[in-house]
Amino acid sequence: TIGDAYMAVAGLPIPREDHANAIAQFAIDLFEELDRFNEHHETAVSLRVGIDTGPVVAGIIGRSKFIYDLWGDTVNTASRMESHGLAGEIQVTESTWRQLKNDFAFAERGEIEVKGKGAMTTWLLKR
């Protein structure tokens, strides 16, 4: 967790060719579970998800308390997709959209200004 955010990754520690598909399906599954939760508890908890795909550096850090952590531009960009996203939506980068466009439905969000990145074309993964 990072504050009120939660980071998930596919393809680590064991690489998998379908990592982009796996994380996209995980995001869709999260929303489906949240819909069931909201219905059962008569509440309206919302969620937004940001996805980027690419290389990361991963490792265990710490001296007395060990944690598995991830670093790199892909991590930062995914975080920006979440923080610049829309409630109830799964926002992905153009590179992620290119990898997934034949397997999932998308709507183009268009170009948005992203802190530390400039203008980026992003897409919304449909559930």
C-alpha positions as CSV (number, residue, x, y, z in Angstrom):
1,T,0.0,0.0,0.0
2,I,1.0,3.6,-0.6
3,G,-1.2,5.8,1.5
4,D,-4.7,5.0,0.4
5,A,-3.4,3.4,-2.8
6,Y,-2.6,-0.3,-3.4
7,M,-0.1,-1.5,-6.0
8,A,-0.4,-4.9,-7.7
9,V,2.0,-6.4,-10.3
10,A,1.8,-9.3,-12.7
11,G,4.9,-11.2,-13.9
12,L,6.9,-11.0,-10.7
13,P,8.8,-12.7,-9.3
14,I,8.1,-15.3,-12.0
15,P,8.0,-13.7,-15.5
16,R,4.9,-14.4,-17.6
17,E,4.2,-13.5,-21.2
18,D,0.6,-12.6,-20.4
19,H,1.4,-10.2,-17.6
20,A,-0.5,-7.3,-19.2
21,N,-3.6,-9.4,-19.8
22,A,-3.3,-10.8,-16.2
23,I,-3.2,-7.3,-14.6
24,A,-6.0,-6.0,-16.8
25,Q,-8.2,-9.0,-15.8
26,F,-7.3,-8.5,-12.2
27,A,-8.5,-4.9,-12.4
28,I,-11.8,-5.9,-13.9
29,D,-12.2,-8.6,-11.3
30,L,-11.6,-6.0,-8.5
31,F,-14.5,-3.9,-9.8
32,E,-16.8,-6.9,-10.1
33,E,-16.0,-7.8,-6.5
34,L,-16.5,-4.2,-5.4
35,D,-19.9,-4.1,-7.1
36,R,-20.9,-7.2,-5.1
37,F,-19.6,-5.7,-1.9
38,N,-21.5,-2.4,-2.4
39,E,-24.7,-4.2,-3.2
40,H,-24.4,-6.5,-0.2
41,H,-23.5,-3.7,2.2
42,E,-25.7,-1.1,0.6
43,T,-22.8,1.3,0.3
44,A,-21.0,3.1,-2.5
45,V,-17.3,2.5,-2.1
46,S,-15.5,3.7,-5.3
47,L,-12.2,2.7,-6.9
48,R,-9.9,3.9,-9.6
49,V,-7.1,1.9,-11.2
50,G,-4.1,2.9,-13.2
51,I,-2.1,0.5,-15.4
52,D,1.2,0.8,-17.2
53,T,3.3,-2.1,-18.5
54,G,7.1,-2.3,-18.8
55,P,10.3,-3.0,-17.1
56,V,10.8,-2.6,-13.3
57,V,13.5,-3.1,-10.8
58,A,12.3,-5.3,-7.9
59,G,13.9,-6.5,-4.7
60,I,13.8,-7.1,-1.0
61,I,15.0,-4.2,1.1
62,G,15.3,-3.6,4.9
63,R,17.5,-4.5,7.8
64,S,15.0,-5.5,10.5
65,K,11.8,-5.4,8.6
66,F,12.0,-6.7,5.1
67,I,9.7,-5.6,2.2
68,Y,9.5,-6.5,-1.4
69,D,9.5,-3.2,-3.4
70,L,9.4,-2.1,-7.0
71,W,11.0,0.9,-8.7
72,G,11.2,2.5,-12.1
73,D,9.5,4.6,-14.6
74,T,6.8,2.0,-15.2
75,V,5.9,2.1,-11.5
76,N,5.8,5.9,-11.5
77,T,3.7,6.0,-14.7
78,A,1.2,3.5,-13.3
79,S,0.9,5.6,-10.2
80,R,0.2,8.6,-12.3
81,M,-2.5,6.7,-14.3
82,E,-4.2,6.0,-11.0
83,S,-3.8,9.5,-9.5
84,H,-5.0,11.2,-12.7
85,G,-7.7,8.7,-13.3
86,L,-11.5,8.8,-12.9
87,A,-13.5,7.2,-10.1
88,G,-14.9,4.0,-11.3
89,E,-12.5,3.6,-14.2
90,I,-9.4,1.7,-15.2
91,Q,-7.0,4.1,-17.0
92,V,-4.1,2.7,-19.0
93,T,-1.2,4.1,-20.9
94,E,-1.1,4.0,-24.7
95,S,1.7,1.3,-24.6
96,T,-0.6,-0.9,-22.4
97,W,-3.5,-0.2,-24.7
98,R,-1.4,-1.4,-27.7
99,Q,-0.7,-4.7,-25.9
100,L,-4.3,-5.3,-24.9
101,K,-6.5,-3.7,-27.6
102,N,-7.1,-7.1,-29.3
103,D,-8.2,-8.8,-26.1
104,F,-10.2,-6.1,-24.2
105,A,-12.6,-3.3,-25.0
106,F,-11.4,0.3,-24.5
107,A,-12.6,3.9,-24.9
108,E,-10.1,6.6,-25.7
109,R,-10.0,9.1,-22.9
110,G,-7.8,11.4,-25.0
111,E,-4.8,13.5,-24.1
112,I,-4.3,14.5,-20.5
113,E,-1.6,16.4,-18.8
114,V,0.3,14.1,-16.4
115,K,2.5,15.4,-13.7
116,G,6.2,14.6,-14.5
117,K,5.3,13.2,-17.9
118,G,3.6,16.0,-19.9
119,A,0.7,15.3,-22.3
120,M,-0.2,11.6,-22.6
121,T,-2.9,9.8,-24.5
122,T,-4.7,7.4,-22.2
123,W,-7.4,4.8,-22.6
124,L,-10.2,3.5,-20.3
125,L,-10.4,-0.3,-20.1
126,K,-14.1,-1.3,-20.2
127,R,-15.5,-3.8,-17.8
